Amino acid sequence: MEFSLSPRCQELQALLTEFMDEHVYPAESVVEEQVSASGDPHHHPPIMEELKAEARRRGLWNLFLPHKTEWTEGLSNIDYAPLAEIMGRSPIASEACNCSAPDTGNMEILTMFGTPEQQERWLHPLLEGEIRSAFAMTEPAVASSDATNIACSIRRHGDDYVINGRKWFISGALHPRCRILIVMGKTDPDAAPHRQQSMVLVPIDTPGVTVLRNMRVFGYDDAEGHVEMTLEDVRVPVSNLLGEEGGGFAIAQARLGPGRIHHCMRTIGAAERALELMCRRAHARRPFGKTLAEQGVVQTWVADGRIAIDQARLYTLYAAWLMDTAGNKAARTEISGIKVAVPNMALEVIDHAMQTHGAMGVSQDTPLARMYAWIRALRFADGPDEVHRQSIARRELRRWA
Ligand SMILES: Cc1cc2nc3c(=O)[nH]c(=O)nc-3n(C[C@H](O)[C@H](O)[C@H](O)COP(=O)(O)OP(=O)(O)OC[C@H]3O[C@@H](n4cnc5c(N)ncnc54)[C@H](O)[C@@H]3O)c2cc1C
């Protein structure tokens, strides 16, 4: 068993750490100021374009994509994991490096299932960082943790598909550069349960697409938005089908593997930052005659945080290695496992970090409160904990039946 990182990964790690220190952390408050001065929580701050140009200049661009394409070299999941962790320390780093959700998952399925025309029109500008995208599966009317419930209809009329449905929590759709939606719906409600769904590419400005409102997360208006939208008689050419008719469920599975592990990698970085903030605060604060760092209870939180983060990182790296060596499907138990373990681990570390900060911990003066809100939401997004536990338990029980 080899624990050291590859030379390429170590080189990128050093470059990325330097970029974070010199550009990303100092830009966090600038992003907030520019967004707040615009009066629009979904404003695209000009500094983001400067960060993107700098990241690109330093070769820190599209690191997430494991596939070699016409436009990318490809980097393995095991090499990407430590880099995504570094980006996860800041809420703005992933976008700066063109590695943010939901685009990464969308770019991956466009790479795997897109036609050359679809790739030229949508994948290429996404890889260039010129446009953003959203993935529209979840619906308010049905229990969407079971994707077979998705009710949005996609009917063929001549050379077009006509789409009708209502979606919500569609992340990224309010980004001013969002141009394309990958919509999941049913092309054949009478087929076998996992062959009823298809995915269709829908330009966001197609007539009939209406954004109704943004869904706030714990009261936060996230910059990229999580919108509720309707699709009414939305017409797109049949050439906008992604993959084959009836293949939507399989594509969703293909998308969720990398999407989920990327969330976990970034979440480990967020937990590391929370632990660092907790330690700094523990040294600085002095109630009842000694620093918080000298209090047994704080030392327990710090030690438990270190143990929990290191456990979660090893589990995530193992899942990444399995994806690289045996394929995403072979790694599905481990991907479900990290999707449960990592956000729950991080929430506990962040909670202790907030407690160590006193009232400041739940305010806007540290990144902790926003981190907590987002990572709590991750316990639903890309599958609730219970659904992942169910699939792990089914496989484990089957072994002994
Ligand atoms: C911030 C955020 C961003 C999101 N972004 C997107 C996006 O970009 N695109 C998109 O399509 N969706 C997105 N989602 C939606 C997310 O994927 C769904 O919320 C999730 O799949 C659960 O579906 P649901 O909300 O309909 O919950 P339901 O299906 O109604 O489930 C409710 C609860 O039931 C429980 N449950 C479900 N199954 C089981 C079981 N087998 N055993 C025991 N308990 C169970 C779980 O606790 C679950 O939380 C986002 C969600 C959030 C919060």
PDBQT file of the ligand as one rigid body, heavy atoms in Angstrom, charges set to zero:
ROOT
HETATM    1  C1  LIG A 501     -28.829  22.775  -1.489  1.00  0.00    +0.000 C 
HETATM    2  C2  LIG A 501     -29.412  21.718  -2.370  1.00  0.00    +0.000 A 
HETATM    3  C3  LIG A 501     -29.033  21.667  -3.703  1.00  0.00    +0.000 A 
HETATM    4  C4  LIG A 501     -29.605  20.731  -4.569  1.00  0.00    +0.000 A 
HETATM    5  N1  LIG A 501     -29.270  20.750  -5.895  1.00  0.00    +0.000 NA
HETATM    6  C5  LIG A 501     -29.933  19.935  -6.769  1.00  0.00    +0.000 A 
HETATM    7  C6  LIG A 501     -29.703  20.049  -8.188  1.00  0.00    +0.000 A 
HETATM    8  O1  LIG A 501     -28.864  20.822  -8.640  1.00  0.00    +0.000 OA
HETATM    9  N2  LIG A 501     -30.444  19.278  -9.017  1.00  0.00    +0.000 N 
HETATM   10  C7  LIG A 501     -31.384  18.406  -8.571  1.00  0.00    +0.000 A 
HETATM   11  O2  LIG A 501     -32.019  17.738  -9.377  1.00  0.00    +0.000 OA
HETATM   12  N3  LIG A 501     -31.615  18.275  -7.221  1.00  0.00    +0.000 NA
HETATM   13  C8  LIG A 501     -30.925  19.030  -6.322  1.00  0.00    +0.000 A 
HETATM   14  N4  LIG A 501     -31.174  18.936  -4.958  1.00  0.00    +0.000 N 
HETATM   15  C9  LIG A 501     -32.229  18.054  -4.492  1.00  0.00    +0.000 C 
HETATM   16  C10 LIG A 501     -31.737  16.771  -3.817  1.00  0.00    +0.000 C 
HETATM   17  O3  LIG A 501     -31.058  15.953  -4.729  1.00  0.00    +0.000 OA
HETATM   18  C11 LIG A 501     -32.994  16.101  -3.243  1.00  0.00    +0.000 C 
HETATM   19  O4  LIG A 501     -33.454  16.912  -2.179  1.00  0.00    +0.000 OA
HETATM   20  C12 LIG A 501     -32.751  14.702  -2.749  1.00  0.00    +0.000 C 
HETATM   21  O5  LIG A 501     -32.545  13.818  -3.819  1.00  0.00    +0.000 OA
HETATM   22  C13 LIG A 501     -33.933  14.193  -1.920  1.00  0.00    +0.000 C 
HETATM   23  O6  LIG A 501     -35.148  14.291  -2.614  1.00  0.00    +0.000 OA
HETATM   24  P1  LIG A 501     -36.402  14.977  -1.889  1.00  0.00    +0.000 P 
HETATM   25  O7  LIG A 501     -35.989  16.326  -1.419  1.00  0.00    +0.000 OA
HETATM   26  O8  LIG A 501     -37.564  14.894  -2.835  1.00  0.00    +0.000 OA
HETATM   27  O9  LIG A 501     -36.672  14.122  -0.602  1.00  0.00    +0.000 OA
HETATM   28  P2  LIG A 501     -37.669  12.896  -0.463  1.00  0.00    +0.000 P 
HETATM   29  O10 LIG A 501     -37.451  11.922  -1.576  1.00  0.00    +0.000 OA
HETATM   30  O11 LIG A 501     -39.034  13.419  -0.241  1.00  0.00    +0.000 OA
HETATM   31  O12 LIG A 501     -37.137  12.231   0.869  1.00  0.00    +0.000 OA
HETATM   32  C14 LIG A 501     -37.351  12.841   2.162  1.00  0.00    +0.000 C 
HETATM   33  C15 LIG A 501     -36.594  12.106   3.201  1.00  0.00    +0.000 C 
HETATM   34  O13 LIG A 501     -37.021  10.776   3.247  1.00  0.00    +0.000 OA
HETATM   35  C16 LIG A 501     -35.992   9.986   3.794  1.00  0.00    +0.000 C 
HETATM   36  N5  LIG A 501     -35.816   8.773   2.989  1.00  0.00    +0.000 N 
HETATM   37  C17 LIG A 501     -35.808   8.666   1.646  1.00  0.00    +0.000 A 
HETATM   38  N6  LIG A 501     -35.580   7.380   1.294  1.00  0.00    +0.000 NA
HETATM   39  C18 LIG A 501     -35.458   6.685   2.415  1.00  0.00    +0.000 A 
HETATM   40  C19 LIG A 501     -35.209   5.326   2.722  1.00  0.00    +0.000 A 
HETATM   41  N7  LIG A 501     -35.025   4.441   1.745  1.00  0.00    +0.000 N 
HETATM   42  N8  LIG A 501     -35.136   4.943   4.016  1.00  0.00    +0.000 NA
HETATM   43  C20 LIG A 501     -35.335   5.839   5.011  1.00  0.00    +0.000 A 
HETATM   44  N9  LIG A 501     -35.559   7.143   4.800  1.00  0.00    +0.000 NA
HETATM   45  C21 LIG A 501     -35.618   7.553   3.518  1.00  0.00    +0.000 A 
HETATM   46  C22 LIG A 501     -34.727  10.810   3.777  1.00  0.00    +0.000 C 
HETATM   47  O14 LIG A 501     -34.428  11.236   5.099  1.00  0.00    +0.000 OA
HETATM   48  C23 LIG A 501     -35.097  11.987   2.941  1.00  0.00    +0.000 C 
HETATM   49  O15 LIG A 501     -34.373  13.151   3.322  1.00  0.00    +0.000 OA
HETATM   50  C24 LIG A 501     -30.571  19.822  -4.067  1.00  0.00    +0.000 A 
HETATM   51  C25 LIG A 501     -30.908  19.838  -2.707  1.00  0.00    +0.000 A 
HETATM   52  C26 LIG A 501     -30.355  20.782  -1.867  1.00  0.00    +0.000 A 
HETATM   53  C27 LIG A 501     -30.775  20.803  -0.431  1.00  0.00    +0.000 C 
ENDROOT
TORSDOF 0
